[in-house]
Amino acid sequence: MNKVGIIGQGHVGATTSLVMAQRGKVGKIVIVDKNNAKAKSEQADLQDQIALLSTDTEIEVQDYNAEQWSKLKDLDIIIFCPGKISALLEHGGERDYELNLTSQMVHEIAPKIKASGFSGIIVTITNPCDVIARMLQEEIGVKTSQVIGTGTGLETARMHHAVGNATGHNYHDIQGYVLGEHGDKMFPAWSTVQVASQAINHFQLDLDKLAEDITDGGYTIFNGKHFTNNGIATWVNLIVEAILNDARIAMPVSAYDPNLKLYIGQVAIVRQTGIDEIVDLALNDHEQKAYQEAAQAIQANYNKVH
């Protein structure tokens, strides 16, 4: 039986649990939250849902206050998604602001994961995603390939949707990636983008305006409902399933760049052991500059907490 732990049961963690139970690809979900009553209530709610489905996922709770997080030891994957989204309301949803809070969460939780004996793959959602991925890897002590950030997967989906709307094509006809920071320093790698196998420059589009729309997409959602959950919960489930199935599939995630010595949004092959390899895209000069600028922004954030 495959087993996945989800640490944090806020809007994102609870929706991730919901989507995972509905898809029925995981045998057991272990949920953890600092508010144990919240974790137990989510367990009960999920069990009610599962009783109505054709799936048989087991739901367990790991007591946050337990001296040993023993239920994490034999998990295949841990999804790391604690946060405090309410603290962002006065800061316009800026992901970087969360670093003040989420870096402390890493310091508190990483030793518990390490002490449990967990040796699987960690997929982190918590923002700022690229910095938190690095902190988790360093503080838990696993291989760099064993930590994956959700990275620019959502931005890539938004780009596909935006380009589809602009060209009149179904967004499933769009190929290509958004890279860089999961944040304001993300950038569409237009040289990789095709529409129904035609290069993006075949179409008369305002690419700068499209890039702005992609960047603003997360803020649009946040400003309307004060959190984002559905898209990211679906994306992290796709990453989890790629790992469990040993899919060896190319995905835009936050992975370790050995040259820059940090995690950054790039295309990587995801399989059972985590990141198998980085796909070396032939970026143009403008895109290479944008990649370096994204790396500088990520490093600057990392330096704030180290």
C-alpha positions in Angstrom: 0.0 0.0 0.0 1.4 3.4 -0.9 1.2 6.0 1.8 1.3 9.8 1.7 1.5 12.3 4.6 0.1 15.8 4.4 1.5 18.3 6.9 -0.8 21.3 7.3 -4.5 21.2 7.0 -5.3 24.8 6.1 -7.1 25.7 2.8 -4.4 24.1 0.7 -3.7 21.0 2.8 -7.4 20.2 3.3 -8.1 20.6 -0.4 -5.1 18.5 -1.2 -6.4 15.7 1.1 -9.9 16.1 -0.5 -8.6 15.8 -4.1 -6.3 12.9 -3.1 -9.2 11.0 -1.5 -11.4 11.6 -4.5 -8.8 10.4 -7.1 -8.3 7.3 -5.1 -4.6 6.7 -6.2 -3.3 6.6 -2.6 -3.8 3.8 -0.2 -3.3 5.7 3.0 -3.2 9.4 3.9 -1.7 10.5 7.2 -2.6 14.1 8.1 -0.8 16.4 10.5 -1.8 19.8 11.8 -0.7 21.9 14.8 -4.4 22.1 15.6 -5.1 18.4 16.4 -8.8 19.0 16.6 -8.7 20.4 13.0 -6.8 17.3 11.9 -9.3 15.0 13.5 -12.2 16.9 12.0 -10.7 16.7 8.5 -10.2 12.9 9.1 -13.9 12.4 10.0 -15.0 14.6 7.0 -12.8 12.7 4.6 -14.0 9.3 5.9 -17.6 10.5 5.3 -16.7 11.4 1.7 -14.8 8.1 1.1 -17.9 6.1 2.2 -19.8 7.7 -0.7 -17.1 6.9 -3.3 -15.8 3.8 -5.0 -12.3 4.4 -3.4 -10.9 2.8 -0.2 -8.3 5.3 1.0 -7.5 5.0 4.7 -7.1 8.3 6.7 -5.0 8.5 9.8 -3.9 11.4 12.0 -0.4 11.9 13.4 -0.6 13.8 16.7 1.4 17.0 16.3 2.3 17.1 19.9 3.6 13.5 20.1 7.2 13.1 21.1 7.8 10.9 18.0 6.1 11.2 14.7 6.2 7.5 14.2 3.4 7.4 11.5 5.7 9.3 9.1 8.5 6.7 9.2 7.2 4.4 6.4 5.5 7.0 4.2 6.4 7.1 0.5 5.9 10.9 0.3 5.3 13.8 2.6 3.5 16.9 1.3 4.7 20.0 3.2 2.1 22.7 3.3 1.8 24.5 6.6 1.3 28.3 6.5 -0.7 31.2 7.8 -2.5 32.7 4.9 -4.4 35.2 7.1 -1.1 36.9 7.9 -0.9 37.9 4.2 -4.1 39.8 4.0 -2.4 43.1 5.0 0.4 42.4 2.5 -1.5 41.9 -0.7 -0.8 38.1 -0.8 3.0 38.6 -1.4 4.6 35.2 -1.2 7.9 36.6 0.0 6.3 38.0 3.1 5.4 34.5 4.3 9.1 33.7 4.6 9.1 35.3 8.1 6.5 32.8 9.3 7.2 29.7 7.2 10.9 29.6 7.8 10.1 29.2 11.5 7.7 26.4 10.6 10.5 24.6 8.8 12.8 25.0 11.9 10.0 23.5 14.1 8.8 20.7 11.8 11.9 19.5 10.0 13.5 18.0 13.1 10.3 16.0 13.7 10.4 14.6 10.2 14.1 13.8 10.5 13.6 12.1 13.9 10.8 9.9 12.5 13.2 8.0 10.3 11.3 9.1 7.1 13.4 8.4 4.0 11.0 9.1 1.1 10.3 12.1 -1.1 9.2 15.5 0.1 7.0 17.7 -2.0 6.6 21.2 -0.7 4.0 23.8 -1.4 4.7 26.3 1.4 5.8 29.7 0.2 8.2 31.0 -0.8 8.3 27.6 -2.4 11.9 27.6 -3.8 13.4 28.8 -0.5 11.4 26.4 1.6 12.4 23.5 -0.6 16.1 24.3 0.1 15.6 24.8 3.8 13.8 21.4 4.1 16.5 19.6 2.2 19.2 21.1 4.3 17.5 20.7 7.7 16.2 17.2 7.1 19.4 16.0 5.5 17.9 14.1 2.5 19.4 14.1 -1.0 18.6 17.2 -3.1 16.8 14.9 -5.5 14.4 13.8 -2.7 12.9 17.3 -2.3 10.6 18.8 -4.9 8.8 22.1 -4.8 5.6 22.6 -6.7 7.4 25.4 -8.5 6.0 27.0 -11.6 3.4 24.3 -12.4 0.5 26.7 -11.7 2.1 29.5 -13.7 2.6 27.0 -16.6 -1.1 26.1 -16.4 -2.1 29.8 -16.4 0.1 30.4 -19.4 -1.5 27.5 -21.3 -4.9 29.0 -20.5 -3.9 32.5 -21.4 -2.4 31.5 -24.7 -5.3 29.3 -25.6 -7.7 32.2 -25.0 -5.5 34.6 -27.0 -5.2 32.3 -30.0 -8.7 30.7 -29.9 -7.2 27.2 -29.3 -8.0 24.7 -26.7 -5.5 25.2 -23.8 -4.7 21.4 -24.1 -3.2 22.3 -27.5 -0.6 24.5 -25.8 2.9 23.1 -25.0 5.7 24.9 -23.2 6.7 26.1 -19.8 7.0 29.0 -17.3 10.3 28.9 -15.4 12.1 30.7 -12.6 10.8 31.7 -9.2 7.4 30.7 -8.0 6.6 34.4 -7.6 7.1 37.7 -9.3 10.4 36.6 -11.0 8.7 33.8 -12.9 8.9 34.1 -16.7 7.3 32.3 -19.6 10.0 30.6 -21.7 8.3 31.6 -25.0 11.0 29.8 -27.0 9.5 26.6 -25.6 5.9 27.4 -26.3 3.9 25.9 -29.2 0.3 26.1 -30.1 -0.9 22.9 -31.9 2.8 22.3 -32.8 3.2 25.8 -34.2 5.8 28.1 -32.6 4.3 30.9 -30.5 5.9 33.6 -32.8 3.6 32.3 -35.6 0.8 34.2 -33.9 0.5 37.9 -33.5 0.3 38.2 -29.7 1.3 40.7 -27.1 3.6 38.5 -25.1 4.5 41.1 -22.5 0.8 41.5 -21.7 0.3 37.7 -21.5 3.3 37.5 -19.1 1.6 40.1 -16.9 -1.6 38.2 -16.9 0.2 35.0 -15.8 2.0 36.8 -13.0 -1.2 38.5 -11.8 -3.2 35.3 -11.9 -2.4 34.2 -8.4 -3.1 37.7 -7.0 -6.4 37.8 -8.8 -7.5 34.6 -7.0 -6.1 35.8 -3.6 -7.7 39.2 -3.8 -11.1 37.6 -4.5 -11.2 34.8 -2.0 -8.1 35.5 0.2 -6.4 32.2 -0.5 -5.7 29.8 -3.4 -6.3 26.1 -3.1 -7.9 24.2 -6.1 -5.2 24.6 -8.7 -2.3 23.9 -6.4 -4.0 21.0 -4.7 -4.5 19.4 -8.1 -1.0 20.1 -9.2 0.6 18.6 -6.1 -1.6 15.5 -6.6 -0.2 15.1 -10.1 3.3 15.3 -8.8 2.6 12.7 -6.1 1.1 10.4 -8.7 4.1 10.8 -11.0 6.3 9.7 -8.1 4.2 6.8 -7.0 3.9 5.5 -10.6 7.6 6.0 -11.3 6.3 8.0 -14.3 9.6 9.5 -15.5 7.6 12.5 -16.8 8.9 16.0 -17.5 7.2 18.5 -15.1 7.8 22.2 -14.3 8.8 22.0 -10.7 11.2 23.6 -8.2 14.3 21.3 -8.4 17.9 21.7 -7.3 20.2 23.5 -9.7 23.7 22.2 -8.8 25.4 25.1 -10.6 23.5 27.8 -8.7 23.2 25.6 -5.5 19.5 26.5 -5.0 16.0 25.3 -5.9 14.4 27.0 -8.8 11.5 26.4 -11.2 12.7 24.3 -14.1 11.7 21.3 -16.1 12.7 18.0 -14.5 12.1 14.3 -14.9 10.0 13.1 -11.9 10.0 9.5 -10.9 9.8 7.2 -7.8 13.2 8.4 -6.5 12.3 12.1 -6.9 14.1 14.2 -9.4 15.8 11.9 -11.9 17.4 14.6 -14.1 17.0 18.2 -15.2 15.9 18.8 -18.8 18.4 21.2 -20.4 16.2 23.6 -22.4 17.8 25.7 -25.1 16.8 29.0 -23.7 17.5 32.2 -25.6 19.6 35.0 -24.2 16.6 36.9 -22.8 15.3 33.8 -21.0 18.7 32.9 -19.7 19.0 36.4 -18.2 15.5 36.0 -16.6 16.5 32.7 -15.2 19.5 34.3 -13.5 17.4 37.1 -12.2 15.0 34.6 -10.7 17.9 32.8 -9.1 19.2 36.1 -7.6 15.7 36.8 -6.1 15.5 33.3 -4.6 19.0 33.6 -3.1 18.2 37.0 -1.7 15.2 35.6 0.1 17.2 32.7 1.4 19.8 35.1 2.8 17.1 36.8 4.8 16.8 33.7 7.0 20.4 32.5 7.0 
